[in-house]
Amino acid sequence: MSATTYVPYNDNLEQKQENEDEIIDSVVASMMRVNTRVFDKHRHAKRDAHAKCHGVLVGHVTIYDNLPAHLAQGVFARPATYPVVIRLSTAPGDIHSDKLPSPRGMAIKMLGVDGPQFLPNRQDAKTQDLLLVNFPVIAFGHAAAYLKTQKLLEKHADDPDMVRRIVAALARGGSKALHALGIDNPVVDALGAPNNHILGETFFSMAAVRYGDYVAKLCAAPLSDNVRALTGQPLGDDADDSALRNLVVDFFSGQGAEYELRAQLLTDIDKMPIEDASIEWPQEDSPYQPVAKLTIPPQQAYSPARRVFADDVLSFNPWHCIEAHRPLGSIMRARIKAYEASSKFRHEMNAQPRIEIDSIGQVPD
């Protein structure tokens, strides 16, 4: 496929929804009410999403040499190696048992990245964050759906089992799940995501990002044989509340892993919408193409110091990015205020500094 078949990036590709700013303010207000209830429950502030951590890893991303022009964009423009810190997690904004199926996340922070940062207050930063989840779409794919879902989660915030059912349904049901959530409907449980080994998962950006001169969705897929062998491997019947953490710690205590970063470029603005992240871009029209390798050596993946650093000090944010990879679409625009409000609350309530690291040496062993 030649580069001329890819849709060029331009600012007019994004189209704000009617009353989008007011909708986003309502989302953030609801989210903060839930955050406060979670804090009162634990006496410790959590992320409003992906609160439960299963491992904190350091490694590096190596950009492939001789990429074609349409892939050699942004941080992938030239061969280079970037140190990274990675946080593995589960989607809800509270702590639930790993025995319950739920979307899993891989957040990657690349260090030493040159290029102008998109947010004005980050011009001294040299990081690029990639926030990925093990499902190719996000059910609440635009701000209005986000508000509907957030209000539903707020309504049932004190019922962990119901929250789990809602999140699991959204993970598998796409936008249709929003209509299925009468909550009393037993089919909701049937929509739950499989509960598999986290290290065998493929993780997706779900929503679009600018990809230099183009637009793309990104993913991280198992590459080395040892993690590819874990794909689709279910948790055993004897799994406990921290089964995923235990699997991650046991795995990296004796071996490393490799994943491949891939980009799916926009080829058709009608079939591959930017503003609705609940619609999967067809891979038969634009397959994911390899751009880099993520290498993670053996290490202690969940030391007390590393866990506290990742949970209470570090922030992962899709808007921690260079201009060449700015997030796109309604759901990503909602995340500007949502992530800022959540991070500010979490750091203030836990009396922790808000910093952006510039060296992998700042990550404790």
N, C-alpha and C positions, 0 to 999 in steps of 0.2 A: 504494500500500500504506500503510495507516494505521499509526500508531505502536503501536496496541494489538496488532498482530500480531507484534511483536518480543518475544522472551523477555527479561524483566527480569533484570538482574544480581542474583545473591545469592551469598553465600559457599558455599552448599551445592551449587552447580553443579559444583564440583571434588570428585573422589573419589580419594583416594590409593590407589595400588596396594599389594598385599600386599608387605611387605618393601621398600618403595620407597626408604627412606633407605639401607639396606644396598646396594641395587642402585646407587644414585647414587654412594655411596662407592667402589664397585668401578669404575664408569665413570671417575671422577676419577683413581683410582690408575693405571688403564691409560693414560689420557690423559697423565698426567704422565711415565710411563715413555717414551711416544712422544716427548713434548716434549723430554725429556733426550737421546734419541737424535738428534733433529733438531738440537738445539743442538751436540752433539758433531760432527755432520756439517758444520755451517756455522760453528761457533764464534760463533754469534749466535742468540739465542732468537727463535722465531717464534710467532705465534698458533697455537693448536691447531687452528683452523679459519680459512679465508680468509686464509692466510698471504701469498699473492701479491697485491700491489696493482697496479692498472692505471691509477690516477689519483686525485688528491685535489682536490676542487672546493669552492668556496664559492659560495653563492647565497642564496636566501630562499624561504620557503614563505608563500604568501598564502592565508589562510582565506577561503573564499567567503562572501559576504554572503547574508542571507536563507535560510540553511539551515533545513529543517524541523526540528522539535524532536527527532526521533529521531537526526538527524545532528549537531545543534548540541550536542555533548557534549565534555567534557574540553578539550583544547587547541583543539578545533574549535567551542567553544561560542559564540564571537563573532568577528566580523571582526578580523583582526590579521595582522601580518607578522612572521615570525621569521627571523633569520639562521640559516643552516645550513652545516655542513661535511659533505661527502659523501666516502666512500671506496668505490671500485669494486674488486672483488676476484674471486678464484677460490677455490672451496670447500676443497680439501685443506689440511692443516696443514704442507705442505712446498711447495717451489718446483718446478713442473713446466712443461713447454713449453706455450705457448698453442696449439700445433698439436693438442693433445689435448683432446677435448671434455670439459667438466666443468661443474658448476653454477657460475653467476656470481652475485655479490652486490652489493647496493647498501646501504651503511650510512649512515643519515642522523642527524645530531645537531642537534636544534633548540635554539637558545639563547634565553634570556630568558623561559623558560616559568614562569609562576606556578602555584602550587598545591603542596600537601604532597607531597614525594617519598615513594615507597613504602618504600625502605630507610631504616632509622633513622639510619644514619651519613651520609646524604646530604641532611639537612634544609636545608643551606645552598646546595645545588645548584639550578640553574634550567635544567635540560636535560631533553629528552625524546628518547631514542634510538629509532629504527625500524630494525630489521635485516631486510632483505628479500633474497630469492633468486629467481632466474628459473624457479621451478617452484612450483605452488600447494600442494603437500604435501611433507612430509618423510617419507621411507620408514621410518625408525626413529621412528615416531610416538609412542612412549611409552618410559619409562625402561628397561623390560626389553629392548625391541628395540634401544635405544641401546647397552646393554651388549653385546649379541650383535654388533652392528656394530662397536663400538669394539674388542672383542677380535679380530675379524677383521682390522681395520686394523692393530692392534698386531702380529699374527702376520706380516703381510706388509709391515711398515713399511720394510724395507730393499729392497723390490722396487717401485720407482716405477711400473713398468708395471702391476703387479698392483693397486696402490693406485688408479691411474687407472681400471682396469677396474671395480673395486668401486664407486668413487664414481660413475662414469658409469652403471653398472647401477642403482644406487640412485636416481639422478636421474630415470630414466625408468621404472623397474620398480615403483615404489611398494613396498608391503609384500611383494608377491609376489617381488620381487628378493631378499629375504632368504632365500627358499627356493631360489632359482636359483643362489645363490652357492656352488656346489660348486667354483668357481674353475676346474676343469679343463673346465667346460662352455663350448664356444665361443659359445653363444648369449648369454653375458654381454656380449660386445662389441657385439652387435646391439642391446642395450638402451641404448647410449650416447646421451647428449643431443646434439642438433644443435650444431655449432660455428659459431654466428652472431655477427654484430657485436653487441658488448655494449650499445651505446647504443640499439639497437632493441628490447631486451628489456623485458618487463613483469616487475616484481619483486614478490614476495608475502611476507607475513609467515609463511605456511605454517601456523603455529599461532595460536590465538586469543588475544586480549587483551581486557581489560575496556574497554568503550567508554562510560564514564560510567554511565548508568543501564542500559546494554545490554551486549552482547558482540559482538565483530566480528573479522573478519580484514581486513587492510589490503593495499593494493597501490599501486605507482607505475607508471603506464602512460605510454608516449610520447604527447605531446600536440601539440607543434609539428610541422609538416610535415617538417622536416629529419630528426628522429629517427624519426618514423613511417615514413619512406621506408627506414630501415635495418632495420626489422623483418623477420626471416627472411632477411637477407642473409648468405650463408655467407662464412666466411673463405676467401680464395683459396688455390689450390694452392701459391702462393709465400709463404704465411704463415710467419713465423719464430717463434722462441721468445718474443718480446715483441710479437707482432702486436697484441694488444689494447691494450697501453700505447701503441703507436705510433698506432693508430686514434684513441684518446681524445685524445692530445696534438695530433695533426693537426687533429681536429675542432674542439677548443676554442681552437686558436690563431687561428681566424678567425671563429667563430660561436658563438652560445649555443644553449641548448636549453630546452624546457619539458616537464615531465611532470605528470601529474595524479594526486593522491592520492585513493584511493577506498576506501570501507568497505563490507564485506559483512556485514550484521547477522544474528545468529542468530535463526532463526524456528522451528526444530524441533530439540529436543535429541536426538532419536533419529536423525534423518537427518543432523544436523550436530554430531557429537560433539566435545566439548572435550578429552576425555582421550586421544584417538587422532588425532594430527595427520597420519597417513598417509591419512586419508579426506577426499576433497575435498568441500567443501560445494557442493551443486548450485546453480548460478547461476540455473537456471530457477525455483527456489524463492525465492532471495534474490540479486538481481544486485548487483554492485559499484556503489556510488553515489558521484558526485563530491563531494569535501569541500574540496579545496584545490589550488592550483597551485604546483609547484616550478619556480622559475626559476633557470637557471644561465647567467651571462653568459660571454662569451669570456674566457679566462685561460690562464696557464701551468699545465697540469694535473699536471706531474710534475717540478717543480724538485727538486734534491737536498735543500734544506732542508724543503720541504713533504713529500717522501717520508719522510724520517727522522722528522719530527714525527708523521705519521700512523701509521707502522709501529711506532715505538718509544715514543712518548710518549702519544698518544691511546689511549683505550679506548672501544670501542663495545659496549654491553651492553644486552640487552632489559630488564634490571632497573634500568637508569638511566632512571627513569620517574616520573611522578606517579601518585598512587594511582588516578586515574581511568582509567589505561591500564596497569594491572599485567598482566603476562603470566599466562596461564591454562593449565592442563593439565600432564600428567606430564612431557612433554619440556621445557616451560618451567621447571618446578620443578627438573629436573636441571641446567638452565643456571645456576642461582644459584651452586652450588658449582663447576661446571665453569669458568664465566667468571672467577670470583674466583681460582681456583687458577692458571689460565692467565695471567691478567694479572699476578698477583703474581710468578710465575716469570719471565715475559718482562721485566718492569721491573727485577727484581733482577739477573738475569743480564746484562742490557744496561746496567746502572748508569744507568737513566733514572728521572726522577721520575714518580710516578703522580699526575696532576692531572686535574681536570675544568675545562675552559675556561669562561669566562663572557663572552668577547668574541670576535667574529670576527676582531678585530685580532691575536689571539694566533696565528692561523694564518699561517705565513710565506708570502711570495710565492714 
